[in-house]
Amino acid sequence: MQRTLGFLAGAALVVVAFTGCGKGTVIDGNTVAPTATPVVPHTTSEYTIPTASSGPAGIARGADGNLWFAELSGNKIGRLDTTATFNEFPVPTAGAGPLGIAAGPDGNLWFTESTGNKIAKINLNGSLIVEYPIPTANSQPGALAVGSDGALWFTEQNASKIGRITTAGVITEFTIPTAASFPVSIAAGPDGALWFTEQNASKIGRITTAGAIAEYPTTTAAAQPQGIVVGADGALWFAERAAKKLGRISVTGVVTNEFALGNAQSIANLVLGADNNIYFTDPTGNAIGQFLTGTSVASTFAVPTTNAGVYALAIGPDLRIYYTESLGNKLGQFQYF
């Protein structure tokens, strides 16, 4: 079953452009390489989302080069284009709680409806959203990622399952061996498998595209792993929110390192920068963090908006980092090279 809604024509589309004052500056659509002399990392712009208290959560770069994000409280999918113009598209299901978002292999943006219990896709002009109900009730889908098989894989936080949806909308679910593990984030590994974090179980999970699951405990007990990303070294790096550490696990399942993060007060979600370093959100410290993989040195850089609730990150068309402010109701642009 699926639910489809087209709504481009009419008042459902909100368009707002921001200019001036260094806030909401135009995004450079030209990809540039990191310079030999890095700048001091800092937030260069913040873009206020038109819908008040929208609760921006996941963010991803689309095939069109624009930034797409989920509005958890606003119940919309937002788009920020390279002219710094916002478009917002309401989700058909009321109170769906859009949370995670990823660019699909079919050119659409795919997102999770955490309270609507659905996986959905939106096309690049925002004219069509299609929703697919998840078989397990109240599964609370979280993050999603594209697998090596061309399907999208997602975490079911409440159900302790990993889901798979084809671009045709066919869903398959796989139960994680550890009960109540609360899988949060997921990433496609260089080994062709999907890797995910189990927040309550303090484990890192691996699932093959055939559905075989293995689990690996973190070295630190009760670490509460959250974000996960593939590093430039081909290993998986993960955030340990409770332990305030950054962990590294090889594709053979060996947790080789856990790194303390200096003055970081928390660590949530991760992204690999164009400079091959790891960047993370520090919601408690109201900052974006940087971990230099060559020297294992961590630093944090405060964001301008107080109590912004920095949440997720993505690399933009200009290779800068863009992040969501779940409480500040903004997107931020972060320059690091």
Secondary structure as UniProt FT lines:
FT   STRAND          3..6
FT   TURN            11..12
FT   STRAND          14..17
FT   TURN            21..22
FT   STRAND          42..48
FT   TURN            52..53
FT   STRAND          56..61
FT   TURN            63..64
FT   STRAND          67..71
FT   TURN            72..75
FT   STRAND          76..80
FT   TURN            82..83
FT   STRAND          85..90
FT   TURN            94..95
FT   STRAND          98..103
FT   TURN            105..106
FT   STRAND          109..113
FT   TURN            114..117
FT   STRAND          118..122
FT   TURN            124..125
FT   STRAND          128..133
FT   TURN            137..138
FT   STRAND          141..146
FT   TURN            148..149
FT   STRAND          152..156
FT   TURN            157..160
FT   STRAND          161..165
FT   TURN            167..168
FT   STRAND          171..175
FT   TURN            179..180
FT   STRAND          183..188
FT   TURN            190..191
FT   STRAND          194..198
FT   TURN            199..202
FT   STRAND          203..207
FT   TURN            209..210
FT   STRAND          213..217
FT   TURN            221..222
FT   STRAND          225..230
FT   TURN            232..233
FT   STRAND          236..240
FT   TURN            241..244
FT   STRAND          245..249
FT   TURN            251..252
FT   STRAND          255..260
FT   TURN            262..263
FT   STRAND          270..272
FT   TURN            274..275
FT   STRAND          278..282
FT   TURN            283..286
FT   STRAND          287..292
FT   TURN            293..296
FT   STRAND          297..302
FT   TURN            306..307
FT   STRAND          310..315
FT   TURN            317..318
FT   STRAND          321..325
FT   TURN            326..329
FT   STRAND          330..335
//
